Amino acid sequence: MSGTESMRAHPPEDRPIEEGAGVRIHRLMADLFPICRSRTGDGVRATLDILRRHVPLEIREVPSGTRVLDWTVPKEWNVRDAYIRDPRGRKVVDFGRSNLHVVGYSVPVEARLSLADLKKHLFTIPERPDWIPYRTSYHEETWGFCLTHRQFLALEEGEYEVVIDSRLENGSLTYGELLLPGEQDREILVSAHVCHPSLANDNLSGIALATALAEDLAGVPRRHSFRFLFAPGTIGAITWLSLNEDRAGKVKAGLVLAGLGDRGDIHYKKSRRGDTLTDRAAAHVLRHSGRPHRILEFSPDGYDERQFCSPGFDLPVGRISRTPYGEYPEYHTSADDLAFVSQESLADSFQAVRSIIAVIEDDRSYVSLNPKGEPHLGKRGLCGSSAAEERAFLWVLNLSDGGNSLLDIAERSGSSFAAIKTAADALVEAGLLQENCP
């Protein structure tokens, strides 16, 4: 399906995976992968600058020290170089080889240390000796290096030169935002976190998929307005909520996108309320798609769904992922690289997200214009080519009393949303139905 073709042109559950969707999402991930991102800094700006080549993001800068709900915007962190030289002068750990080598938010350091003192600042994964862990120190001003356990075991006794050329100073928190206005000002929120360095699945898959979705939606008629948010995890979402309390009430549905490129089954995590339009649309699409999946109950941990679903906002926002965070060994390690994600999984995730949004977009209620007795479908050429199609006509006609939406009818009848919408479109064209416009 081309980017200029309406998402409503085909029934969402029956639409084939877009040819090339996984390729273009993976290509954008490859462009973003080398950048050293953190919760603030030039890496976030560089990431958003690349996204702006695809969609017209508005860039927001919020100064360090700004009070945002119960939090404060932190100092800005940037790192230019970092390394460890062994007693023979060889660089045994080099930020230039992997930006995971430096613990995020490490303060500047230039020192010569014994091996025993250096080891106090080193982090490895002994059970995965060739992987580099991802670590941060957001809440304590310290420093550290991450390395493979094999590198760690090869360190010799002697004096080591340690350099971290970083800056931790007042600056700002940066996030990107895009509003695509629709016929209504009620909004569908799509959020992805931009605070991780070179981690492909946990970070870049959500960013790149959200960008591809925004590109497609920008070129089609939209019933709802769509707001895309690319912000650092936790503090970014809290900052946006703090600055947009009046706007948050417009959110009718929403999805947090994360971990969408691995080869596991799709998992949808419900919103705090558990029965919102987002929750129902996601469960319906996944159930009727035939793909293996799991529906997870809400819990107050995870990604930024926990901020949007905090009780003072209680927004109808769920999360869609493949294997949940922390449940695959590559999570937060150098093994979460571009080879770990697959184009097929990215394309499948893209289709699932787009189908959920299509249901939210197309869900509406109708009123039957011939409610007394069953209308004569045959004389209107609406007998249906199958028993399932005729059954869909009857369900839509019977429940279209202005109080039931198409998703209500699909759930009650056991039919797919696609079949119910197709029936409703035909009944409108035949003059038997009209949209209920409150």
N, C-alpha and C positions, 0 to 999 in steps of 0.2 A: 504494500500500500504506500503510495507516495505521500510526502509530507504535506501536500496541498489537498489531499482527499479527506473528506469528513470522517471522523471516527465513527459517525453514526451511519455510514454508508453500508455497513455489513453487520450482521448480528455479532456481538463481541465475542461470545464463546466459540463461535464457529470460524472466526477469522484465522487464516493460516499465519504462522510466524512470518513476520516481514523479512523478506530476503535481504540480507546484508545488515540487519539491525545489530546482530552480535559483532559483526566486523567493525562497524563504525563506533560502537560503544567501546570495544577493545582498543581501537586506534586512539581514541581520546584518552583512555587510561594510560596508554603507552606514552603519550605526550606529557601527562601529568606525573608519571611515576618517579622521575629523578628528583623532583622538587622536595626540599626539606621543609615540611609543614609542621607547625605547632599550633597552639591555641591562639597565638598572636604572631605578628611578624611578617617579614617580606615574603616568606614562602606562601602564606595565605594570599597575599596580594598577587604574587606571580600566578598562582592557581586561578584566581578569579579573572585575571587578565586573559588567560587562555580561554576560559569559559565565555568571556565577552566576545570572542571571535565567532561564537556560535549563537549566543542569545544576548540581548541588550540588558545586562545586569546593571542595577544601580549599586554602587559601592558605598557602604556606610562605614565611617570611622568613629568609634566611641572612645573618648580619652581615658587613659589609665586613671584610676581613682574615682571614676564615676560610680555612684551607688546604683546598683541594679537589683531590685528586690532585696533579698538578704545577703547579697554578694557585692563585691567591688571589682570593677574591671581591673585586671592585674597589670603589672608592668609588661612592657613589650620585650620579647626575646628574639634575638637573631644570633646566628652563629656563622662565622666565615670559614673557620678551619679548626681542626682538632686532630691530634695524633699522640701516639706513645712511641718513643724511641727506646730500644733496648740498650744494654750496656755497650754493645758494639756499634751503636749509631743507626741501626736499621729501624725503619718504621714498621712496627709490628701490628699496630692498629691505626687505621687511617680513615678519617671522616670522608675523604675524597673517594674512597672505594664503596662506602655504604653510609648513608646518613643515619642509619640505626645505631652506629657505633657510639654516638654521643647520647647520654641520658638527656631527655628533653628538659629544657629550662636550667641546664647546668650553668653555674656562675663561671666567670672567667678564671682560668688558672694557668700559671706558668711556674713549674716547680721541678725539682729533682727529688725523687723518692726511692727508698728501698723497695724491693719487691714485696716485702711484708706489708709496708704502708700502702703501696699501690693496690694490693689485693682488696683492701677495705673499700675500694671504689670501683670494683669490677663486678660485672654481672654476666652469668652464662646460663645455659640450660644443659646440665650434665647428661640428661637422658637423650638429648638431641645434640650431639657434639659438633655438628656442622651448621647449626642454625644460630643466628644472632637474635637475642631477645629485644623487644621494644619496651623501654622503660622511660618514665618521666618523674620529675621531682617538682610538681607544681606548687606544693605547699611548704617546701623547706628549701632554703637557699643553700644548696650543696652542689656537688658535681659528681660525674661518674662516666664510665665507659661500659658499653656492652660489646661482647665479642663471643666468638664461638668457643665452646669448651675445649676444642682441640688447640686453638690458639693459646688459651689459658694454660693448658698443661705444658705447652712448649716454652713458657717464659722461664728464663734463666735467672739465677741469683745475680744481684748486682744493682747498680743505680740506674733508674729510668728517668728520662726526660718526658714530662707531661705538659701538653699545651692544649688549652681550649680557648680559642679566640672568639669569645662570645660577648654580647651586650645584653644586659638586663636593666632596663631603664624606663622611665616614663615615656609612653608613646600612645598607642591606641589598640583597640580590638577591632578587627576588620571583618565584615561579613557582606555577602552579596544577596540581593533581593530582586526579584522580577515579578511584576504584576501584569498578567494578561487579562484585560477587562473583558467581561462577557455581557450577555443581556441582563443579568442580575448582578447585584453587588455582593450576594452571598458567595463565599469563597471556598475553594478547595485548596488546601495547603499541602505542598509537597516539600519535604525537608531532607537534606543530606548534610552530614557533618564533614568539615574540611580541616580537621586538626591533626591528622596523622601524617607522618612522613611516608616513606616508600612501602606502603602496605596496599596491595591491589584489591583484595576482596573486602577487607574491613576498612573502607574509606572510599577508594576510587570507584568501585563498582556502583555505589549509590550516587556519587557525584556525577559520573558519566551517564548513568541511566536517566537521572533526573534532567540532565542537560538535553539528552536526545528526546525525552518526552516534551520538554519545553519547546524545542525546535519544531516538533510535529504539531503541537497545540497552537503555536503562534500563527500557523497558516490555515486554520479551520474556524468555522463559526463555533462560538462557545456560548452555551447557556449560562454556565456559572463563570465567575471570575476565578482565575488560577493564580495563586501566589507561590512562587518558588523561593526557598530559603536555603542558602549555602552558608552555614555558620559553624564556628568551632563547637564541638560537643559540649554539652552542659552549660558552660558560661555563655556561649553564643546564643543558645535558645533562651536562656534566662534573660540575657540582655534584650533580645528581640521582644520577649513578652513584657518586660519592664517598660520598654519604650512604646509599646503598642497595645496597652491594656484596652483602649477604646475600640481598636480594630479587631482584637481577638474574638469578640463576640460575633463577628461576621463569618467565622469559619464554620461551614456546614459539614465538612468532611475533610479528612486529611490522612496522609501516609508519610511515615518516616521510612526512608529507603536506606538499607545497609546490608552488606554481605550478600550480594545478589549474583555473584559470579562463580561460586563453587559448584560442585557437582551433586550436592545434596538435594533433598526434597524441599519444596517451598514451605515455609512456616509463616503463618500470619498470627500476630499477637494482637489481641483485642484491646480496644480502648478501655479506660477505667470503667465506663458505664457498661460496656459489654454488649449493648444492643443498638448501637448507633447505625446510621445509614452506612457508614464506612465498614463497620463490622459485618453487617448483613450482606452488603455487596461483595465483600471479599470472600466470605464463606460460600455464598451462592456461586460465584464465578469458579472458585477452586473445586467445589463439589461437582459442578457440571462440566468442568474441563476434562475430567478423567485423569489428570496428572496426580501422582502421589503428593500428598500434602498433610500438614497438621495445623490445627487451629489451637493456639495457645491462649490461656486465660491471662488477663492483665496481671502484672506484678510491678511494684514500684522500683524496679531496677531496669537496666538495659540501656538503650540509647535515649534520644531526646523525646520519645513518646512519654517518658516519665515526667518531663517538664511541662509539656502541653497538657498532660492529664493530671497535673497537680490539682488538688481539690479547689483552689481558688480560681482556676480557669476551667478545668474539667472539659477540655475540648474533645471533639469526636475524632481523635487521631489514633490510628493503629500503626503497627510496624510490619513491614513485609521484608523477609530475608529468605535465604536458603538455610543452610545449617546455622542454627543460632550461635551467637558469639560465645566463645569459650568452649564450644563443644566440638571443635576440630583442632588437632594438634598444631596446625600452622598458624593459628590465631596469635596475633601480636608477636610474630617472629619474621625473620627474613625469608622463611619459606612461603609466606603469603606474597608471592611475586606474580609476575604476569603469566607465568606458566601454570600457576595454581588455578587460575580462573579459565573458563572455557567460553568461546564465542557462542556455543550452543546454549549453555546455561544463561548467559547474558540475554540472548534473544528470547529464550523462554520466559525469563523474569520480566523482560520488557513487555511481552505479550500479556502476561498475567496482570501487570500493573495497568497497562492500557485498557484491558478489559474491565478491570474493577472501576476505573475512572469512567469508562463508557456507560456502565450501569448507573453510576451516580449521576452522570450527565443526563441520561435518558429517563430516569425514574420520575414519573409524574402521575397524576390521577386524572381520570376521565369521567364523564357522565354519559350514560346511555340516553340516546334521543328516542328510543323506542322501548321503554322499560316494562311495558305491560304485555306479558306473554313473550314467548320467544320469537324474535324477528324471523321472517322467512329469508333464510340465507340463500336458498337455491335461486330465487328469482333475481338475486343480486350477484350471482356468480361466485358465491362464497361458500360453496359446499365443502371445500377443502380437498386437497389432493390426497390426504391421508386421515386416518382416524385421529391422530395426534393433532393435526392442524385444525380439524373441526372441533376437537375438544378445547383447543386454545381459544377459538372464537367464542365458544359457549361460556368459558370461565371469564373471559374479559367482559362479555356482555352482562353476565350475571353480577359481577362484583364491581362494575364501574358505576358506583353510586356517588362519586365525589369524595368518598372517605378512604378508599383503598387505592394505593399506588400500584404501578405495574409490578414492582418488586413484591409487594404484599400478595398480589394475585399469583405470581410465579411461585412463591414459597407455599402458598396454600394449595395450589393445584399440583405441585410437584413438577411443573414444567420448567424449562430453562427460561431465563429472562429474555433471551433472544427470540424464542418462540412466541412468548406473550407480547413482546413489542411488535413483532412482525404482524401478529393478529390485530393488535390495536391500530397499527398504521393502515391496514386494509379496511378495518371497520370505519375509521375516520374518513377514508377516501370514499367509502360507500354511503356516507352520510348517516351512519348509525351511532356515531360516537363523537363527542367533542371534548377538548381538554377543559378540565376544571381549573379556571383561573381565579384564585382567591383575590 
